[in-house]
Amino acid sequence: MNVDKKALEKPWGGRFLEATEKMLEEFSASVHYDRRLYRQDIAGSKVHARMLARQGIISDKDADAIIKGLGEIEEEIASGDFVWSHELEDVHMNIEQALVERIGDAGKRLHTARSRNDQVAADIRLYLREEIDRLDGLLSLLQEALLHQARAHQDLILPGYTHLQRAQPVLWPHHMLAYFEMFRRDRDRLQDCRKRVNICPLGSAALAGTGFPIDREYVAEELGFHGITANSLDAVSDRDFIIEFLATASIVMAHLSRLSEELILWTSAEFSFVDLPDSFCTGSSIMPQKKNPDVPELVRGKTGRVYGHLMSLLTIIKGLPLAYNRDLQEDKEALFDTVDTVCASVEIMAALVARLVPRKEHISRIVTQGFLTATDLADYLVKKGMPFRQAHSVVGKAVSQCISQGKELTDMSLEDLKAFSSLIDEDIFEVLSIEGSVGTRRCPGGTAPERVAEALATAEKKMTHG
């Protein structure tokens, strides 16, 4: 039997008679992106080695050598001196091979009672747990920026919109707190997702568990997991926790994109509600007057990219039989890019929102136009005894006449208004004022100043106490 000695250089090469095609090595290698898991991989390996020694599966001497060697390798990777090899496929085999070269046979005992299948599942969970905490912190900064805006301009009234048509007046802080609530829900979803991420799959081995007397609970506790997976088949093939994170990240990006869209509209000449700092904008290569809202435009664009990663992973797992399949290698690039994209987007939007400058004088002029208090007139008539549908019709006719005459409701005289209903009296002009309209919205969650002040205090309390 002619055996290609190069085939035996692979950790799994004992069964093979031919060396791996170079083309396959390049096609299947993941080390160029999964090397970012090195800290998690080494942390898991150290605990695994300690557990093996505690259980008498390997000697204390070998465990000590393994832990020392892994520590040295970690320092070497962190310093940029470690040489990664595509031939060794992934982060796991690169580190293991370096360990064997450093400490000899003791390094070969590390993989006892473990498979790359449960190893990578653990590494990803450790990584994602950290990134969820980082993203939660960034979302907190964005919420703080929104609260800063709410506090800074508590009396500013601006038009509220439905169908992108002027609808009713609302307080600026009420608008800012709407986004605060969106990102609060995002943080709640992240924490809920984290519960399912923080479960340890180590000990599941390739798919069926292991015959060695391991202590899974010890490993889980040492690595900060709150429990162990219940089924070894599921543990090595489960990527639900990644999908759940990608779905949560997609909702975060959806909220960022909605905020971005408003900022893009608000900075346009047609709205002119806010100014963005020059340092967060760029100009045109041909039009000297342009000041482009690049940050919100890019965030809006990157939202589709994150959605794509969610659909990618859903598509990958939909046809996979139990247990592990190599298709699952494709989970990492989608996850890593999503983490990078959503974290960067939240961070830069937090910085941008903190420096928004509303154009108060312009907004104060605009908010008196467009019949924003028409609903208040209808409500006024209802309070005088008129059925709402009739009141709606009456006000609609009044608005139609104003449009034909180029007037606002507040431009009409009392006699003009009385022509539409004898129920209208002198107190109507207070009702038709922008301040009067806002002040009447006193229901819980409404835009009345006292309600917004309560909501702001509640939001600040949540940020302080969690």
N, C-alpha and C positions, 0 to 999 in steps of 0.2 A: 504494500500500500504506500503510495506516494503522498506524503502530507506536506502541504505548504506551511513552512514554519511561521510565516507571517500571520497565518490564520490563528495560530495559537497565542499570538501576542494580545488578542482581545481577551478581556476578562471572561467572556462567554465562549471563547474560541475552541474549547476542547472538543466539541461535537463536529466542528467544521474542518473540511479538507482543503478549502480554497480560501485565499485572502479576500477580504471585502473589496469590491470594485471601488476605485477611487471616486467614480461618479456617484455611487450610493453613499459613500462616506460624506461627500459634500451635500448631497440631497437630504440626507437624514439627520445631519448634525444640528444640534440645537444649542450648542455651547456659546454661540455668538450672542444669544439673547438670554438663555437661562442662567448664565453665569451671575446675573444679578441676584440669584438666590444663594450665593455662596455662604453668607452669614447664617441664614436659616439652615442650610444643609449641614454646616459645621456644628451649629448648636444642637441639632437633632442627633448628629453622630456622637457628640460628646456624651450626651445623656444616654444614648443607646449603649455606648461602651461601659459607662458606669453601671447601668442596669445589668448587662451581661456579667460583669464581675460580681455584683451583689448576689446574683442568682447562681454563681459558681459555674457559669457557662464558659467564661474565659478567666484567666488569672488576673489578679490585681496588678501584677507587673505589666502585663500586656495592656490592660486598660489605661494605666498611667502613661505608658509610652504612646498609646493612641491619642490620648487627650493632649499630651504635650506636643506631639507632632501636628495635630490639627490646629492647635493654637499658633504654632509657627507658620503653618500654611496660611492661616487667616491673615496674619500680619503681612505675609509676603503678597497676598492678593490685594490687601488694602493699600499697600505701598506701590502697587503697579508692577512689581517685579516678577509676578507669577507668569509662567508661559503656558497659555492655553493651547490644547491640541484638538483639532477637529476630528482626528482619527479616534479619539476617545469619546466622541459623540456628545457628551453632555457635562454639566457641572459636577454631577455625582461621580462619574468615572474619572474625570480629571483630578478631582480631589483625592479619591481613593488611590489612584495610581501614584500620585505624588506622595501620599502617606506611605505606601508600600516601599517606594524608592527611598524614603527617608528612614523608616524604622524596620523594614524587612517583614518577616513572617507575621509579626504582631499586627501589622496593618491588614494582612489578609484575613484576619479573624474578625475584623469590624463588621463585615457584612453578614455574620452569622445571625440567623433568625430574622432576616430582613430582606426585602426585595426593593428594587428601584421603584416598583409600583406603589408600595406604601410610603416609601421614602419621599418621592416627589409629591405625593398627596399631602404629606405632612409639611414639606417645605413651602408649598403654595399657601397652605392655611396659615402658617406662621407669617409669611410675607404679607398676605392679605389682611391679617389681623392688624399688623402695624400700619398698613396703608389706610385702612378704615379709620384708625385713630387719627392719622395725619389729616385725612380729608375732613373728619369731623371738626378738628381744630381750625382748618381753613374756612369751613362754613360758619364757624363761630365768629371769625374775623369779618366775614361778609355781613353777618347779622349785626355786628357791632357798627359797621359802616352805615347800614340802613338806619340803625337807632340814632347814630350821630346826625344823619340827615333829618330824621324826624324831630329831634330835639332842636336843631339849629333853625328850623323854619316852621315853628308850631302854628303860626297864625296864617300861613300862606294858603290861599284857596285856589284851586285849579280846576279846569273842566274834567269831569269824569266822562268816560266814553263807553258806549256799546255800539257794536257794528262799525267802530271807528267814526261814529257820529257823536257830536256833543250831546250829552245826556243830562247829567245833574252835577252840581258843584260838589267837590269833596276837598277835605283838608290834605295838604301835602303829606303830613305825617301819617294820615290814614292810608295814603297810597304807598308810602314806604313800608308801613307795617303789613300791608298785604303780601309783599315779598318776604318780609321777615317770617310770616306764617308759612309760606311755601318752603323756605329753607329749614324751618323748625321741623316740618314733616319729613323733609329729606334726612335730617339728623336722626329722627326717630326711626326711620326705615333702616338707616345704616346700623344703628345699635341693635335693631332686631335681627338684621342680617348677620351681624357679628356673632350672635349667639350660636348660629349654625355653622359659622366658620370655625369657631373656637372648640372644635372637637377633634380628638387625636386619632388618626388612623393607623399609627405605628403598631406593629404586631399583627397586622392583617397579612403581611408578607405578600406573596404574589397574587393570591386570591382566596386561599383556603385557611389562612392562619399558619401557625408554626407548631411543630412538635416539641420545641424547646420550652422549658419551664420559665417563660419570660414574665415580667411584671409590667403589664400595660399601664396600670394605674399609676405606678411610680413614674414612668416616662411622661405620662400626661401631666401629672402634677408638677414635675420638674420643668416642663416646657410651658407651663402656664395655661394649659388647656383645662376646661372645666369638666371634661368627661372624655370617654372613649367611644368610638364608633361601635355599633351593635352587631354589624354583619360584615364579614371580611370581603365578600364579593362586592357588596355595595360600597364599602370604604375605598377600594382601589379604583373603582370606575365612576364614582360620584363626582360630578362637577356642578351639581345644583348650586352649591354655595358660590361658585364663580358666576353662574348665570344670574343668580339673585343679586349679586353685587353689580353686575353689568346692567341689570334692569334698574336698580336703584340709581346707579350713575347716570343712566339715560334720563331718568326723571329729573335728577339734578341739572343735567344739561338742558332739558326742556325748560326748566324754570329760568336758567341763565339765559337761554335764547329768547324767552319772552321779555325778560328785562332788557336784553340787548336790543330787541326790536323796538321797544319803547324809546330807548336812548337814541337809536338811529333816527326815529321819527322826531323826537323832541329836539334834536340838534339840527334838523333841517330848517331851511328858511321858512317853510310853510308852517311849522310849529314854533320854532325858536323859543322853546321852554327852558332849555338849559345850555350852559356852556361846558364843554369838556376841556380839561387842562391841555395846553399845547403839547406837553410831554407825553401824552397818551394818544396823540393823533399824528397823521402824516399829511403831506401835501400831494399835489398832482405834478407829474413830470412836464405837463404842458399848460395847465391852467393855474396861473399864479394865485388866484383868489381862493382856491379850494383848501378846506380843512376837513379831512376825512376821518370819520369815527372808526378807525381800524380795529380797535379792541373789541367793541361789540359785534362788528361784522365778522371778525375771525371766530369769536365764540359761537356766534350763530352758525357759522359754517362747520365748526368742529363738532357741533351737536350731531350732525348726520354721520360723522365718522364714528362716534361712540355708538349710535344706533346700529351701525353696520357690524360692529364687533359683537353686539348682543345677538343679532340675527345669525352671524357666523357660527357662534358657539351653539346656539339652539339647533342649527342645521347639522353641525358635526355630531351631536349626541343623539339625534332623533333616530338614527338607524343602527346604533351600536349594540351588539349583543353583550351580555355579561361575559368576562369581566373587563379587564384592561385591554384596550386596543391602541395601536400606535397613533391612530387619529387624534387621540387626546393630547398628543404633543402640541397640536395646533392651538391649544387653549391659552398658552402663555403669551404669545405675541399680542393676542387680542386683549388679554388682561393687562399686560404691562402698558400697552399703548393707551388703554382706557384710563388706567391710574394716572399716567403722565398727563393725559389730556385734561381730565376733569380737575385734577389738582391745580394744574397751571391756570386753567380757566377761572376757577373759583378765586385763586389767589390774586390774579390781575384784576378781576372784576371788583373784588373787595377794595383794592387800592384805588380803582377808578371811582367807585361809588362814593368813597370817603371824600373825594375832591370835587364832586359835582357842584355846580353853582347855578341855582335856578335864576332865571331872568324875571325877577319879581314884578317890576313895573309893567313889562309886556304881558305877563300872565294876568295881572290884575285888570288890564284892559280887555284881554281876550275873554275872560271869564264872564264878563257882562254881556257877551254876545252869544247868539245861538239859542235863545229861549230855554236856558238851563233851569229856569224856575217854573216852567209850564206845569210840571207835575204838582208843584206847590199850590198853584192856582186851582187845579182840579181838587186837590185835598181840601183846600179852603172851602170850596163849594160843597163838598161832601160833609164837612163839619157844620155847614149851614143847613144841612138836611137834604141836599140833592143826591140822588143815586149816582154811584161812581161812573157808570157807563154814560149817563147823561152828562155828567161833569166833564168827562173825557171829550165828548163830542163838542160841548160848548167851548172848551179851551182850544180844541183843534181848529174851530172856526175863527177864534180870536187870533191864533197864530197865523192862519192863512191870510187874514186881512193885514196883519203886521207885515208879512212877507211882501204882499202886493204894494204896500205903502213904504217899504224900506225902513220899518220901525222895529224896535224891540217892545216887549210887553211893558217895560218900565217907561217907555216913551208915550204910552197912551194915557189920556186923561181919565179921570174917574168917570166922566160921562160916557167916554168911548167904551170903557169896560162895562159899565152898567147896561149898555145896549145889548150886551150878550147875556146878562143875567141881573135881575133886580136884587139878587142876594149879595152882590158885590158892594162893599162899603169902603169908607176911607182907610180902614185898617189893612186894606189889600196891599198897599205899597210896602209895608214892612214885610209882608209875606213874600212879595216878589223880589226882595233884595237878596243878594247872594249870601250875605251873612245870616239873614233870617232863614233862608233855605237850609243852610248847613246846621244852624242851631236847632232846627226842629227834629233832626235825625237822631233822637235820643235813645232809640231802642238799643239793646245790647248788640255790640258789633257795629253800630252805626258811626257816622262821621261827625256827630255833634262834638264840639270841643271838649266837653266834660267826659264823654265816652272815649274819645281818642286819648285824653290825658290818662284815663284809667288803663286803657290798653297799653300805652307806652310804659306806665309804671309796672304793669304786669309783665311786659316783655323784658324790662330791665331786671326784674326780680328773677325771671327764668334764667337770664344770662348769668346772674350772680350765684344762684342756688342750684341751677340745673333742673 
